[in-house]
Amino acid sequence: MRYSLRILILVVAILFSLALTQSIRTMVSLSQAVVGPGGVAVARSKHIAVFLPEQETLYFQQIRTGVSSAAGRYDVAVSFHPIGADSQEFALAQYSGIDGAIIYPFLKDDEVLQRLNELEQQGIPVTLVEQDVADDWPWTFVGTNNFEMGRRIGSQLREDPRDGPIVVVYSDKSPAVAAEKELIELGMTTVMAERLSAPIMRRQTGLNPLDAEALTYQLLRSDPPITSLVFTDTDDTLAALQVIIDLNLVGDVQVIGFGVTDAIMDHLERGVLDATVAVNPQRIGIESVRVLAELMRTGNAPGYVDTGVEVIRGNS
Amino acid sequence: MRMRNSLRGQLIYSAIIGLAMVIASIIYILFATVRMQQIVNDQFQVERDFQELQQEVVAIRTPLLNYLSSRSSQALSRLLVEEQVLRSMVPEGLELTSDPVVLAEREIYSLLQSYLDLIQRAIDLKRARAIEEYTELYDEMVRLNDHIVERIDRISLTGLRGELARYEEIIETSRELLFWNLSVIILAFFGSTLWILISINRVTDPMNQLAAMAGKISGGNFDVDDIEVNTVHEMAAVISAFNTMKHDIRQYIGELNRQQQIEQGYMQERVRNLKMEQLLKRMELYTMQAQMNPHFLFNTLNTGVQLAITEDAEKTADFMEHLAQFFRYNMRERNLLVPLRREIESLEAYVYILRIRFPRSLDFSLNVSEDLLDVHTVPALMLQPLVENSVIHAFKGIDRDGKIEVSIWKEDAIVYLSVRDNGIGIDPDTAHRLLERHSRDVDHDSKVLGLENVIHRLYFIFPDQDDVISINSEPGWGTEILIRIDTEVTPSIPF
């Protein structure tokens, strides 16, 4: 009886300890749950703000990925901010205590220049990405050479010439490309020259990812029929390809897409897509951080960093 | 320690331990509940802080506008008060980390700091009456103020969204915490109850053992083991007293048993003495019967001796003289212990008579040291009956010459008297029966009356000496009857 009681009290003591331990552990867990998972915060020496358009396209996601991956390497803390007519963040960036700014200048040039000058006056170094501004001051630039992009697109079109008109579809989803339409078309014209059977046609899509679908329907039913389509945004490319497949026009229409996502590469491999323009937004993000970090550290940096452009051909 | 082992101490101790466990558990539950409330409170503390900051940021707009539009000292003082309030809300040394939330907070405070600097600048411009500049600056400050409010809204919204996302997890964790806390208090209560039960058992177990032992003792079993338990002082004292009582009773009963045994021995001794007196009376009767007319016998024998001398029959005279000597010793000796010399002389007279009777068939030898004869006394009439026993019984049915050897010697304090013959021997059962020590009447029908008489007389005289006489006999080899007389032992019968 006595030994049974002792064994029982031992069991109760063990259970009590277990319950107490679990209770304390749960309380700690509750504290952590309130604090939130969060990553491990690492102290950084500089704060840079990255101003990108608000649209959540794959292109900008990859730029963000590149910036974030490079932040640790260059000991900078990065905050992302929207840039656009509706956002005051870029306009008031000079007051935000940042040490540097990476800007995708998705605004009118005069407004951008005003803000850039304000930042410059506050001693905040700036790096522009993908889209340059027309100014005498050599703002540091990291991105794709759109003239070169046009040349490479032109080279692809020249190798497989069609009789019909060529349509380049620009998009608000790729504002940097859309902002330099002339440069792209100049590059295309430079390569194709007399082989252009008709002037290059321009079309524009908005931020709606389905815009390109309706536009492609419209273009393929036009007279004379369109034989070559060039897209400057990945989402537009995918939407257009679906229309071409639905209309059973694969092979009849030459399509040059934009981006190197899995879906794009899959279409390329199956011959639905003739070629795709491969820019490297992730590298743009990495290089922009590197250039800005150098600018903050030394006060000097390369004025222009070309992150390169390639046209990948189908079945090549 | 002593207090703890006392009954009172044990009760107090167990009660305190039990209550302490429950109270500690309740305190812990209280602490856990408060902590849980604090955790939930902390969950929204940042949002509340930002809410307060936002209110202050909004609140400073009016005094700023009032001052810039009126330039009154009252408006200025209010503006400065509000500005100080806001400035006090800006933490010093804002850390710079990779955490986006911390970065957002840092930006908000940097914007606020810039806004406060612009207020100072606006005051300076107002004082300098630079109307165009401060009007333009005011526009910028309004935008900045709106932006700060909007950023605070955004970070609060982000925080609230995060809290809402974690709300379910927090509720689930809270339920789990409540369950474990409930388990803690139930187990604490259960544990304290068990503890008290064990403490009670420390008292009741020995009592049960005491009751069981008392039952055994009441049944007459005093050989039960002592109770050995670790219990409180009071019970230990009771148990110790009980064990002592058991020992004392057992000792008392043992003493009673010993006294009873002594009384039984005393009674047996008395019976034996009575029997011995009876035997002595009988022996006296025998003696008296044998002395019916000793004077007539001795005178007759003397007349025979004188007659033989007169007739020159010397051998007859010699025989008659030895015969007279033998009867004189046998019939007239009243002492139970006699000098060894007299016993030997009587034996020699008897042997002389035997040799006359059995001149050829009996070989008798006597080995005794002259030194012993006058030093030691032996019971009277020991040797002659033994020799007579051998002569009568030892040589029945055998053709060879009989041989009887009497030897007397001394080793240490023991005087040995040995009568040995080479006759037919005594069977073991008879020898064992003869040597039985228990009291019994003399068997008158016994064929070894003389031997039995000697044995019983020796037992009477030396009651505590078990080996006073022994019979060594083997069929065909003969018999030796050996008497051991311890000269250091006083005979039990006073003479």
Interface residues (C-beta under 8 A of the other chain):
Chain A: M1 R2 L5 R6 L8 I9 V12 A13 L15 F16 A19 L20 Q22 S23 T26 M27 S29 L30 S31 A33 V34 G36 G38 G39 A41 V42 A43 R44 S45 K46 H47 A49 A71 G72 A77 V78 S79 Q88 E89 A91 L92 Q94 Y95 S96 G97 I98
Chain B: Y28 A32 R35 M36 I39 V40 D42 Q43 L94 E95 L96 T97 S98 D99 P100 V101 V102 L103 A104 R106 E107 Y109 S110 L111 Q113 S114 Y115 R143 L144 D146 H147 E150 G162 E163 R166 E169 I170 T173 S174 E176 L177 W180 N181 S183 V184 L187 A188 F190 G191 L194 W195 L197 I198 N201 D205
